[in-house]
Amino acid sequence: MVTSRLLERTMDLVRNRRRTVTYSLISEHTGLPLQFLQDLMAGRLKDPGVSRIEKLYNYFSESP
């Protein structure tokens, strides 16, 4: 499923980010709540929402 692949790829991008890129920084730049990022990466969200995942994916795709 496309959504599952996008979610998996996005989570990989977050896991493999530079350690200087904190959840707080990601939250600030994407407008996504810090709690959302923490819950997503801890596996506490069953359905994180495509628009939020796309926003997160785009942030990492557009970052140098």
C-alpha positions in Angstrom: 0.0 0.0 0.0 1.3 3.4 -0.9 0.5 5.0 2.4 2.4 2.2 4.3 5.4 2.7 2.2 5.3 6.5 2.7 5.0 6.0 6.4 7.8 3.5 6.5 10.1 5.7 4.4 9.3 8.8 6.5 9.9 7.0 9.7 13.3 5.8 8.3 14.1 9.4 7.5 13.3 10.5 11.0 15.3 7.7 12.6 18.4 8.4 10.4 18.3 12.1 10.7 21.3 14.1 11.9 21.2 14.1 15.7 21.3 17.9 15.7 17.8 17.8 14.1 15.7 17.4 17.2 12.0 16.7 17.4 11.5 20.2 18.6 13.3 21.6 15.5 11.2 19.4 13.3 8.0 20.5 15.0 9.0 24.1 14.7 9.7 23.8 10.9 6.8 21.6 10.0 4.1 23.0 12.4 3.5 19.4 13.6 2.9 19.1 17.3 5.9 17.8 19.3 3.7 15.2 20.9 2.7 13.9 17.5 6.3 13.3 16.6 7.1 11.6 19.9 4.0 9.4 19.6 4.7 8.5 16.0 8.2 7.4 16.6 7.2 5.5 19.7 4.6 3.5 17.7 1.7 4.8 19.7 -0.3 6.0 16.7 -2.5 3.6 14.7 -3.4 6.1 12.0 -1.1 9.2 11.9 -2.8 10.7 8.9 -1.5 11.0 5.4 -1.3 14.8 5.4 0.9 14.8 8.5 3.2 12.1 7.2 3.5 14.0 3.8 4.4 17.1 5.6 7.1 15.3 7.6 8.3 13.5 4.5 8.5 16.8 2.5 10.5 18.4 5.3 13.2 15.8 5.1 13.1 15.6 1.3 13.6 19.4 1.0 16.3 19.6 3.7 19.9 19.8 2.6 
